[in-house]
Amino acid sequence: MHLSAKSFHYLGLVATVASLGMYVSYIPQIIDNLIGLKSNPTQPLAAAINCSLWVCYGLLREKKDWPIAIANSPGVIFGLMAFFTAL
């Protein structure tokens, strides 16, 4: 299957929005952790490490890949917040 440039662009936008939504969904876990309903910190830490690597990949390329860097930035922040509040 071959996507046109326009379709590929829209796929990237939808994937970026979906990724942002996935990482913003850590907010309820962070709130639960802060009120004493602690959760397992392993998955948020793994997500934060994974997202850090993707942000580096996006920003260190010769031609910066902004959608990858932007989509994964909240994963670094919210993943670390969920990790530290779960401890």
C-alpha positions in Angstrom: 0.0 0.0 0.0 1.4 3.4 -1.0 0.2 6.6 0.7 0.2 9.9 -1.0 2.3 12.7 0.5 -0.9 14.3 1.8 -2.2 11.1 3.3 1.2 10.4 4.9 1.1 13.9 6.4 -2.3 13.4 7.9 -1.3 10.0 9.3 1.6 11.7 11.0 -0.7 14.3 12.5 -3.2 11.7 13.8 -0.3 9.6 15.2 1.1 12.7 17.0 -2.2 13.5 18.6 -2.8 9.9 19.6 0.7 9.8 21.2 0.1 13.0 23.1 -3.2 11.6 24.4 -1.6 8.4 25.5 1.0 10.3 27.6 -1.4 12.8 29.0 -3.4 9.8 30.3 -0.8 9.5 33.0 -2.3 12.5 34.8 -5.0 10.4 36.7 -2.3 7.9 37.7 -0.1 10.8 39.0 -3.1 12.2 41.0 -3.8 8.7 42.4 -0.2 8.4 43.4 -0.2 11.7 45.1 -3.3 10.9 47.2 -1.8 7.7 48.4 -3.0 5.1 45.9 0.4 4.1 44.7 0.9 2.2 41.4 3.8 0.2 40.0 6.5 2.6 38.8 8.1 0.2 36.2 5.9 1.0 33.2 6.1 4.8 33.5 9.9 4.6 33.9 10.1 2.4 30.8 7.9 4.9 28.9 10.0 7.8 30.0 13.2 6.1 28.8 11.7 5.1 25.5 10.3 8.6 24.9 13.7 10.2 25.8 15.3 8.0 23.2 12.7 9.0 20.5 13.0 12.7 21.4 16.8 12.4 21.0 16.3 10.6 17.7 13.9 13.3 16.4 16.1 16.2 17.5 19.5 14.8 16.6 18.7 13.9 13.0 20.3 16.1 10.4 16.8 17.1 9.3 14.9 17.3 12.6 11.9 15.1 12.9 9.6 17.5 14.9 6.5 15.3 15.0 8.5 12.4 16.7 10.1 14.8 19.1 6.9 16.6 20.0 4.8 13.5 20.2 7.2 11.9 22.7 8.1 14.9 24.8 5.0 14.6 27.1 6.0 10.9 27.6 9.3 12.0 29.2 7.6 14.5 31.5 4.5 12.6 32.5 6.4 9.2 32.6 8.9 10.6 35.0 6.2 12.3 37.1 4.2 9.0 37.3 7.4 7.1 38.2 8.5 9.4 41.0 5.1 9.8 42.5 4.7 6.0 42.5 7.7 5.6 44.7 
